[in-house]
Amino acid sequence: MQELTGSQKKISLWRHSFVRRYLVIALLIAVLPLVVVTWLYDRFTGELLEDLGEQKVQYSMNATRAALSGFLKARKFELETIADLPNIERFVSEDPMSSELEPTHALISFETDSFDIYGVLFFDAQWQLQTALPGVASSGPPYWGGMELSLDGLPRRKFADFWLIGPQEPRPGLSGWFLLAAPLPMNAGETESPGFVALHIRFSSLTELLKNQSQIDGFTPLISTSEGQRFTVTGRVAQDQTPSWLSEEFAPGWSIEVIKHHPDVDFSQELRRPAFLMGAGVSVLLVIGLFMIVILRTKRRFGPLLEGAEAVSRGDWNIHIPSKGHDEFTLMANAFNRMGGRLQALIDSRLEVEKKAVLGEFSASIAHEVRNPLATIKVCVQSFPQDDNPRNTELITLVLEEIDRVNEVVENLLSFARPYDPERVWVTAGDLLRRLAALIDPLAARENIHLSLSGELDAPLCVDENQIQQVLMNLALNSIQAMPEGGELNLDVQTLNDKTVINVSDTGIGMVAEALDRATEPFYTTRSQGTGLGLSISKRLVQLNGGDLRITSESEAGTRVSLTFNASKDSHG
C-alpha cells in the first residue's frame, strides 16, 4: 500500500476528521433549535407565556402547600413529645408550679422555645381551660391578667389523633391564633382521657408562609378554613370574595386558595415581528462564526498531541508537549508528558527488578557453592596440631578469622537473595528503640557517642520484630562507624496521619551526593572492610514489612535514615 504524502494526510484527516463532524453536528444542534424556537415564539408566545405563568403558580402552590403541611407536622411532633412527658396529666388537676412538676415544666419550656408558639394550654375533658404555661412569645391573657380564653364558636376539626381548633381572627390589641390539641394520657383504671393539652400557635406564623406565592404578579394566595373564612398573608380576614382559581387542602378543612386577577397576559412591551426575526438571523450568524473559531482553534491544539504520539511510537519517551492555558488540551498535554516520564520510570524499574532478580539468583548460587567448602576448610584448619611455635598459632588464628569473615559475607548474600517472610505483629516503636539502645549503649559510650531517644515512643507499627531490629542495629552501627571522633546519635519517632516514622540520625562524616545515590545498591560500599550489602538488605527487609527507607545526608553534616511504616489498623486487617 502506497504511503500518503503530507498534504494527502491533511486532506484525509479533514475528510474523516472528528472536528469536521463535530462542527456540522454542533451547528445543527445550535442553529436548528434556534430556528424552531423563533417560529414557535412568533406563533405561540402569548399562549406559551400564559401557560408558563400558570405552571409557575402551580409549582409555587405545591411548594407553599408542602411548607404549610410541614409547619403543622412540626407542631404535631412537638405536641406528641409534650403529651408523652412524665406527669403531664397532672397539669390539669394540680398546681403547675409545684416542685414535683418542675422537671416536666422545664421540658415543656424547652419544647416550646419558639416565637411561633404563645404557650401550652391544658383543658379538662369539657374543654375548660385549667392551666396556661407561657412561651417566649406569650403576652396578656390567658398567661397574664386572668385565664380568659374561650373556644365557643371556634371550629374544631379532627386531625388524625389531634384536634385543629380555630383560627381566632385578630382583634383590637390581640393577635390571631389557633390551637393544635391532643388528649392527655390515661392513668391506670381510667376509661377516658382526663383532658387535653394544646399548643397555642401564632396564626400569622402559618399565613406568612404564603409570601413566596404572593410574589407572583396577578395572583393572590389565601388560606380558607372549614367555616368558609379566608385569611391573607398577614393573617387578617380577606375582603376579596372573588372565586378561587385554584385550591388545595393542606389540613382537614383548611385549604390554600389562589385568586387570579389578570387572566390575560399584557404584551405592551412585545417586540415587532420583523425586528425579532432580524435579531434571530444575526444570532444564527454569530453562532456559526463562533463555532468556526472554536473548531479552528481546536484543530490547531490537536497538532502537538499527534506529534507527541508519533514520537512515543518511535520510542522517544522524553517527548515534551508544550502546554499553555488551563483547558482540556493543556490537561491532556500534561497527562501525555507525565505518561512519557512514567513509562521511562517503569522501564527503568523493570530493568532494576530484573537486575536484582538475576543478582539474587547469582548470589544464592555462589553462596551455596562457597559455604560447604568453607565449612570443610574451617574444620581442617581447626584440626591442625598445636605446637609451641607462636608463628603457626598466629597463622591458624588469622585463617580462622578470615574464614569467619568470608562466611559472614556468604550469610549476607543469602539474606539478600532469600529473606524469609516476615511474621508481623503489633509493637510500639519505643519497644524496638529501647531494646536497640540497651544493646549499643556500651559501644556508643566507648566511642564517646551520646545516644538519645525522643519523639512519640508509643506510636504503633505492625512489623516483624527480628527483621526491623536487624535493620535498626545495622543503621545504628553504621552511624557509630561514621563518627570516629564521637558525636550525637538520636533515635526519634514521629507520627504523620496513619504513618509511623522512625528516624536514625547522626552527626558523623555524612555522604557525598554520588555515595548517597548509590547507598542502597548491592555491593556498593565506601569502607574498605564493608561488603556493600548492609543497606541493601535493610531496605529490602523494610519493604517486606510494608515500609519505606529514605536516606538524607550531606558531607561532614551527618546522615538521617527514615523508616516509614503504615500504622493504620485497617490496612493490616
C-alpha positions, 0 to 999 in steps of 0.5 A: 500500500502506497504511503500518503504524502503530507498534504494527502494526510491533511486532506484525509484527516479533514475528510474523516476528521472528528472536528469536521463532524463535530462542527456540522453536528454542533451547528445543527444542534445550535442553529436548528433549535434556534430556528424552531424556537423563533417560529414557535415564539412568533406563533405561540408566545402569548399562549406559551407565556400564559401557560408558563405563568400558570405552571409557575403558580402551580409549582409555587402552590405545591411548594407553599402547600408542602411548607404549610403541611410541614409547619403543622407536622412540626407542631404535631411532633412537638405536641406528641413529645409534650403529651408523652412527658412524665406527669403531664396529666397532672397539669390539669388537676394540680398546681403547675408550679409545684416542685414535683412538676418542675422537671416536666415544666422545664421540658415543656419550656424547652419544647416550646422555645419558639416565637411561633408558639404563645404557650401550652394550654391544658383543658379538662375533658369539657374543654375548660381551660385549667392551666396556661404555661407561657412561651417566649412569645406569650403576652396578656391573657390567658398567661397574664391578667386572668385565664380568659380564653374561650373556644365557643364558636371556634371550629374544631376539626379532627386531625388524625389523633389531634384536634385543629381548633380555630383560627381566632381572627385578630382583634383590637390589641390581640393577635390571631391564633389557633390551637393544635390539641391532643388528649392527655394520657390515661392513668391506670383504671381510667376509661377516658382521657382526663383532658387535653393539652394544646399548643397555642400557635401564632396564626400569622406564623402559618399565613406568612408562609404564603409570601413566596406565592404572593410574589407572583404578579396577578395572583393572590394566595389565601388560606380558607378554613372549614367555616368558609373564612379566608385569611391573607398573608398577614393573617387578617380576614380577606375582603376579596370574595372573588372565586378561587382559581385554584385550591388545595387542602393542606389540613382537614378543612383548611385549604390554600386558595389562589385568586387570579386577577389578570387572566390575560397576559399584557404584551405592551412591551412585545417586540415587532415581528420583523425586528425579532426575526432580524435579531434571530438571523444575526444570532444564527450568524454569530453562532456559526462564526463562533463555532468556526473559531472554536473548531479552528482553534481546536484543530490547531491544539490537536497538532502537538498531541499527534506529534507527541504520539508519533514520537512515543511510537518511535520510542522517544519517551522524553517527548515534551508537549508544550502546554499553555492555558488551563483547558482540556488540551493543556490537561491532556498535554500534561497527562501525555508528558507525565505518561512519557516520564512514567513509562521511562520510570517503569522501564527503568524499574523493570530493568532494576527488578530484573537486575536484582532478580538475576543478582539474587539468583547469582548470589544464592548460587555462589553462596551455596557453592562457597559455604560447604567448602568453607565449612570443610576448610574451617574444620581442617584448619581447626584440626591442625596440631598445636605446637609451641611455635607462636608463628603457626598459632598466629597463622591458624588464628588469622585463617580462622578469622578470615574464614569467619569473615568470608562466611559472614559475607556468604550469610549476607548474600543469602539474606539478600537473595532469600529473606524469609517472610516476615511474621508481623505483629503489633509493637510500639516503636519505643519497644524496638528503640529501647531494646536497640539502645540497651544493646549499643549503649556500651559501644556508643559510650566507648566511642564517646557517642551520646545516644538519645531517644525522643519523639512519640515512643508509643506510636504503633507499627505492625512489623516483624520484630527480628527483621526491623531490629536487624535493620535498626542495629545495622543503621545504628552501627553504621552511624557509630562507624561514621563518627570516629571522633564521637558525636550525637546519635538520636533515635526519634519517632514521629507520627504523620496521619496513619504513618509511623516514622522512625528516624536514625540520625547522626552527626558523623562524616555524612555522604557525598551526593554520588555515595548517597545515590548509590547507598542502597545498591548491592555491593556498593560500599565506601569502607574498605572492610564493608561488603556493600550489602548492609543497606541493601538488605535493610531496605529490602527487609523494610519493604517486606514489612510494608515500609519505606527507607529514605536516606538524607545526608550531606558531607561532614553534616551527618546522615538521617535514615527514615523508616516509614511504616503504615500504622493504620489498623485497617490496612493490616486487617 
